[in-house]
């Protein structure tokens, strides 16, 4: 479940790009993130980022500078802004028509691994991930790995001349050199837009095909269930004890208590079914008495009996 504060209209068209990067950014890197985010906003793409210091903050500001909404995916509940120094930025995001997103319930105590957990949402709700600056082992690389698993594009701005050997670009160089990311420069933004449009179309088409497959499967399962239910003997429903109401989670009045499904009791076989089973066992016992090995000698031990049963099963399968 995702909790959202603010407007979610900008997210409904699946025109989202995650612009992310290190907190330990350079001023040049922040300018690049701001420029990319502003350009995306001007072309009606919502920038998704993590409200962190450095690259994330610059990305949010760039989108708002283009007068377009931006989405902040948080690693904390919506009642807690982290870092605290970005509280004003967070409020500006709401005032400019953007939103905050978190999967953590209100007042839940934050924990360290929540930041990695948050990264999969940033890439999952985006068509592409654009890491601007990151070290090889930086937290941004988690978002990149999630993007690769989810079939999202990974696009990297080429390191700025004179800063390309700084640690803030070590992860970017690694992604480009290993061909895990598509590099681009300031003159290739139109090419980036084409990449985004094409990938969005593929993702939406894949989603449509998956939905159709699920619908078809559900229809088949429904027919099988209807046929099985038609064969069952209808019994009078037993009076069940009323469920004891539990206190709802504080802060979520929309939550409802969902009753657990009662475990179905295994039905005992009826008299007719029992009679058929007994007949089958009697017939099998008679055949076992007359059973013989291939050499004509009668079956005398468990090994011979097992071989005879296997051969009998194979013959039955061929007949079927």
N, C-alpha and C positions, 0 to 999 in steps of 0.2 A: 504494500500500500504506500502511495506517495501522498504526502501532505503538502499543500500549496497555499501560500499567502500571496495575494495580489491577483493580477489578471493572467489568465492562461491562454488568451486568444492568440498570442504570437506563436504558441507551441502547437496549435491545432493543425497547421498546414504542413507540418514536418519539414519546415524550412529552417533547420537549426544546424549550427556549426559550433563545435567546442574549440575555443581558443584558450590554451592553457600553457602553463610554464612555471618555472622556479620562483620561489619567494625571494631568493638571493639573486635578483636580476640586475642587469646594468641599465643605466638610463637609456642607452641606445636600444636595448632590447624592449624596454617599455614603450618607446616611441614606435617601434615596429609593430608591437601588439596593438597599440592604439590605432595605428594607420590601417592595419588589416581589418580590425573590428569595425572601424568607421566605414570602410569601403563595403564590407558585408552588410552593415546596417543600411547604407544608402541603396543597396540592391535588394532590400527587404528580406535579408537573412537574419534570424535571431541568433545572437551570439550567446552560447552557454559557457559558463565558467564557474570557478569555485569560491569566489569572494575572498580569496587569499591575498596577501600582500604581493607586490611585484607584478608579474605578468597578468595574473587574473584581474587585479584591480584596473590595470591599464586597458584590458579587453572590455570590461564593463563600461568604463568611461568612454572609450572610443565609440561603442554602439550608441550610447546615450547622446554623444555629440552629433550623431547622425539623425537624432530625433526618432530613434527606433528602439523598441523594447529589448531588454536583455534578461536572461534567466540565471539566477545564482543557485547552484546545487550545493547544499550545505552538508557538512559532516556533523552537524549539531541539530538538536530540535529547533523548531521555528521560534521558540521563546528565547533562544540564546544566540547572540551574534558573535561569531569568532572569525578573525580577531576583533576585539572590542574597538580598536581604532578605526575599523571599517563600518561602524554603526551608521555614520552619516551617508556613506556610499550605499549601504543596504537600503536606507530609507529613500535615497534618491532613485534607486532602481524601482521601488514601488510607485513613487510619485510620477515616474516617466512611463508608467504602463507596463512595467516588467513584473517579475515574480520571484519569490523564494521557493525552493523545493527541497524537501527532506523526507527520508523514509523513517526517521526516528520520531516516536511519539513525544508530545509535549512533556517537558520536565524530566525526560530520561537523561541520566548522567552520561555525558560524552565519554568515549574511550578512544584510544590511539588508533586502532585498526579501522575505525569508522571512516577515516580519510581515504583509505584504499577502497573500502566498500562503496564510498561515494563516487569514486572514479568510474565505476562501471555504468553508473546512471548517466554521467556526463557524456560518455561515448554512446551509450545505448539510445539516447534520445536525439542523437545528432546524425547527420549524414556523413560528416567527416570530423576528424580531430586535427587541429593545427597546433603542434607544440612549437613555441617560439624560442624558448631557451630552457635547457635542462642538462644536468650532468648525466653520465651514463647510468648511475644508480639513483637518480632523482625520482621523487614521487610521481612526476609527470609520466615516467615510463610505464607506470601501472595503467594509466589511461590509454597509452599506446597499445599495450598488450590486450586490453579489453577491446579496443577498436578492431584489432586484427581478428580476435575471436568472433566478433559480431559482424564482420564483413563490412566495416566502415573504412572510408578512405583515410589515409594518413598523409598529410601534406606539410612540408617543412619549408619555411622561408630560408633561403641560403644565408649562412652566417655573414655578417657585415665585415667587409675588408678591414683588417686591423684588429678585429676582436675574435676572429675565427678560431684562435688557439686558446681562448679562455675556457675555463672549466664549464662555464654556463652554456657553451656550445658543444661540449664533448659528446653529449647524447644526440644532438642534432647531426653532427658529423657522422656518428655511428649509424644512425638511421638512414642517412643518405648513401653512405658508402656501402652498406649492406643491402641497399635497394628495398628496404622496408617502408620507405617513404618516398613520395614524389616531391622533388625540390622545385621551388619557384622563386622568382625575383619580383621586384616591384613593377616591372614592365609586363609581367605575365598574369596579371589579375584576371583578365578576360578568359584566359585559358583555365584558370582555377574555377571560374564560374561555370564553364562548360563541364568540367570534371564533376562539380557538385550536382549540376542538373541531371547529368547522365546517371550518376550513382543513386540519386534520389528516385529516379524512375525505375531503376533495377530493384531497389529495396522495396518500393511500393508494389511492384509487380510480383516479387517473391512473396510478400506478405499476402497478396490476394490469392495466389496459388495455394499457399499453406492453409488459408482460411477455407478455400473450396475443398481441399483434401480433408480437413477436419470435419466440415459439414457433411461430406459424403460418408465418412467413417461413422459419424454420429447417427446418420440415417440408417446405415446398415445395422449398427448395434441396436438401434431402436426397433427395427423389424424383428431381429432375433429375440429381443426381450419380449416383444408382443406375442411372438409365437410360443415362447416358453411359458409366459403368464397364462396363455389360453389353455395350456395343458395342465396347469396346476389346479388342485382342488381348492375351492374357495372356502376358507374357514371363517367362523365368526370372530371378529376382532376382540381381543382381550382388553379389559379396562386397565389402562396404564396409570401409574401414580402420577399426580401432577408434579411438574418440574419445580424445584425450589429455585426461586429467583435469586440471582447473585447481584452484587453491587456492580454497576457498570464502571468502566475505567474512568477515572476522574478526567474531565475535560472533553469527553467524547460522548455527548448525549445521543448521537446517532447510532452508536454501537448497540447491537442486539444480541441477546443470549441465544446461541444456536444450540438446540438440543442434540445430544449425541445419538447416532443411529443405534437402535437396539440390535443386538446380535441375534441373527436368526437361528432358531433351534434346528438341529438336524432332524429331518423327518424320518421316522422309522418306516421301513418298507411295509407295504400293505400285504394282506393275506395272499392275493394273487401273485404279487411279485415274489414273495417268499416261496410259494409253491414252485414257481419257475426256477428259482435259484436251486432249490433242493433237487429238482429233476435234472438240472444241468450237472450238479455234483455227482448224482448217482450214475449218469451216463458217462462222466469222465472216469469214475472209479472202475466201471465195467471195461472201458477201453484200456485203462492202465493194466488191468489183470491180463488182458490178451496182448498187450504191447510186446513187440519183439525188436531186437537190434537188427541192423542190416544183414548180419550173418545168420539170422534166423534164431539166435539164442534169446530166451526171454529176458526182459529187463529185471535186473536183480539188485542194483544199488542206486544211490542218489545220483551219481554221475550219469548213468544210463538213462535214468528217469528225466533228468534235466535235458539231455540231448533229444530225447523223444518229444518232450514238450516244445522245445524250440522248433523242431521239424514240423510239428503239428501246427504251430502258429504260422510258420512260413507257408505251409500248404493252404491254410485258411486265408492268408493275405492274398495269395495268387488267385484263389477263387473269387474273392471280393473284387 
